[in-house]
Amino acid sequence: MKIKTANIFQVFNVNARPADVYDLLMTSEKHGAFTQKSAEINPVEGGAFAFCNRNHTGYFLKLVKNKQMVLAWTHRKFPRGHFSIVDITLERTENGTTCVTLNHIGVPETCDGWLTEAWRKTYWEPMQTYVATPAKEALEMV
């Protein structure tokens, strides 16, 4: 069966170092703390993950510490057996923040709209809020 797909491309800055953003995304406890949803992460290439109360699952295809994560990623609402590719890159900006680039490739067209918004509401906005709160001290963010 052929599935029509779309891509989601988002760029934003977060007021934290790339190492801190990487840790938020790749550590089960920290990921769960900023999304307020459970996360199970085996942070090695080939390692499995389950994010957002097990709604997103898959495997890490490539990890470059503090710089890039490439995931084979699926969602409960995707057609059975369909995986997309999530490529997240982190780059330090001149003013010390992190530029996060998300390229989500192969999203079923039927999921493109709500998933585009879900990335913002579930990840990027809560991450911005989380790093701006006193909880960042507990994460050793300086």
QUIPE-V641142 format. One record per backbone hydrogen bond with DSSP energy under -1.0 kcal/mol. NH is the residue of the N-H (numbers start at 0). CO is the residue of the C=O. E is the energy in kcal/mol with one decimal. If there is no record, write none. Layout:
# QUIPE-V641142
nh | co | e
NH | CO | E
NH | CO | E
This chain:
# QUIPE-V641142
nh | co | e
5 | 106 | -2.8
7 | 103 | -2.6
9 | 101 | -2.2
11 | 99 | -2.0
13 | 97 | -2.4
15 | 13 | -2.4
20 | 16 | -2.2
21 | 17 | -2.8
22 | 18 | -2.1
23 | 19 | -2.2
24 | 20 | -2.0
25 | 21 | -2.1
26 | 22 | -1.5
30 | 26 | -3.2
31 | 27 | -2.4
32 | 28 | -1.9
33 | 29 | -2.2
34 | 30 | -1.9
35 | 31 | -1.7
39 | 49 | -2.6
41 | 47 | -2.0
43 | 41 | -2.5
45 | 59 | -3.5
46 | 43 | -2.9
48 | 57 | -2.0
49 | 39 | -2.2
50 | 55 | -2.9
52 | 37 | -1.5
54 | 51 | -1.4
55 | 50 | -1.8
56 | 73 | -1.9
57 | 48 | -1.7
58 | 71 | -1.8
59 | 46 | -2.5
60 | 69 | -3.0
61 | 69 | -1.7
63 | 67 | -2.8
66 | 63 | -2.9
67 | 63 | -2.5
68 | 87 | -2.3
69 | 61 | -2.8
70 | 85 | -2.9
71 | 58 | -2.9
72 | 83 | -2.9
73 | 56 | -2.5
75 | 54 | -1.6
77 | 74 | -2.1
81 | 78 | -2.3
83 | 72 | -3.5
84 | 104 | -2.6
85 | 70 | -2.4
86 | 102 | -2.2
87 | 68 | -2.9
88 | 100 | -2.3
89 | 66 | -3.1
90 | 98 | -1.9
92 | 96 | -2.8
95 | 92 | -1.7
97 | 13 | -2.6
98 | 90 | -3.4
99 | 11 | -3.3
100 | 88 | -2.4
101 | 9 | -3.2
102 | 86 | -2.4
103 | 7 | -3.3
104 | 84 | -3.1
106 | 5 | -2.6
108 | 3 | -2.8
110 | 107 | -2.7
114 | 110 | -2.2
115 | 111 | -2.2
116 | 112 | -1.6
117 | 113 | -2.1
118 | 114 | -2.2
119 | 115 | -1.1
120 | 116 | -2.8
121 | 117 | -3.0
122 | 118 | -1.6
123 | 118 | -1.9
124 | 119 | -2.8
126 | 122 | -2.3
127 | 123 | -2.1
128 | 124 | -2.1
129 | 125 | -2.8
130 | 126 | -2.5
132 | 129 | -1.3
135 | 132 | -2.0
136 | 133 | -1.7
139 | 136 | -1.6
140 | 135 | -2.1
